[in-house]
Amino acid sequence: MQEEQPDTMEKKKILVVDDNQDSRELVIKILGKKNYHLREAIDGEDALAKVLAEKPDLILMDISMPKIDGYELTQRLKSMPDCKDIKIIALTAHAMKGDCEKALAAGCEGYITKPINIREFHGQIQQFIK
């Protein structure tokens, strides 16, 4: 009988922040088959509470959301000592000239436009969650 090996790789925590349920579900479906602990937030206020409580390793941040938009939430998190090292990737339909630069200036480490490329998405995420 073979002994079970302990899980030496701790699951990385990813918070998916998007007010659009279909967008959240697609990301969860793609990443759910990988070794991640996935959580969801439906707006900026919900995300702020979950970040403070759970300290995810990575945040996939929509930009256009009610209550607190992704730019403002990113700036707030990056100004907090306990949250400044959390990687944040803008995951947004904002794909006009200057939108990427605006997200990076707000504190995002990466920028992925929607609609996401299903085949490339996990590879894009892995770059930030090593």
N, C-alpha and C positions, 0 to 999 in steps of 0.2 A: 504494500500500500504506500502510495506516494504522499509525503507530507506537503501540506500547503505552504507555499512561501509567503511570508508577510509582505504586505504591500509597502515597499520601501519608497515608492513615489507618492508623495502627498498630492492629492488632487488640487490643482490650481483653481482658485475661485474667480469666476468671471461674472460681472454684473452687466446685464443687457438693459440699457436704459432707452426706452422708446415709447412714445404715446400710441403708436400704431401696433395693435395686437398682431396683425399679420406679419409685420416686420420682425417682431420679437419671436414669434413662433418659427419663422424660417431660420433665424439664427440659432435658436434652441435645437431645431431639427438637425441642422448641419453639425453643430458642435456637440450635440447630445450623445453622439456615438463615440466621442473622444473621451479622454480621461479628465474631465473638468467637472467642477461643482458649479452649476449654473443657477443664477438667480435673476429675477426680473424686477424692473421698476417701471411704473407707468408714466411718471413725469419727474420733473426736477426735484420737487419736495420729497417724493417717495424715494428717489435715488439718494438724496442727501442723508435721509434717515438710515437707509440700508448700508451706505458706505460707512457711516460712523459706527454702526452696530457690528458690521461684519468684516470690514477692512478687506475688500477683494484685492486680488493680485492685478486684475485688469478690468477696466470699464470700457464697454462699447457704448459710446455716447451719441445719441441723436442730437441734432442741433436745434431744430424747431420743435419745441414742446411747450405746453402750458405751464404756468406758475413760475418756473425758473428755466430759462433756455439753456442749451448745452454749453454755450460760451460762458455765461455767467456761472453756471455750476462748476465748470472746469476751473475757472479763475478762483472761485471760493475754495475748492478742494486743494488746489496748488498752494494756497496761502496758509493752509492748516498744517502745522508740523507733523501731525499723525497721518496725514493723507498725501503730503506732497510727493511721495515716492511711488504712489499708485500710478501705474501706466494707464493713460486714457487715449483711446482711439476714437476720433470722430467718425461716426458711421451715419452718413447723411445723404440726402438727395440734393443738397447744395453743391452744385458742380460748376458754378460759374467762375469766371476768372477772378482770382483773389480769395475765393472761399477757403481753399486749402491753407493759404497763408494766414487768414484770419483765425482758423482753428488752431494752427500751430502757435500763433501769437497769444492765443488764450491759454495755452499750456498743454494742448494735446501733443502726444508723441507721434501720432500717426493719423492718417486720413484715408478712409475708404468710402467710395461713393456707392449709393444705391442706384439702380438695383445691383446687388452684389453678384459677383461671379462665383457661382456655387462651387466650381472646381478649384478655384484659387483661394477661396475664403479662408479655409483652415490654415493654409500656408502663410497667408498674410498675418493671421492672428499669432501663429507660432513665433514669428519674428519678435514679438513683444512680450512673450510670456515664458521665457526660458527659465 
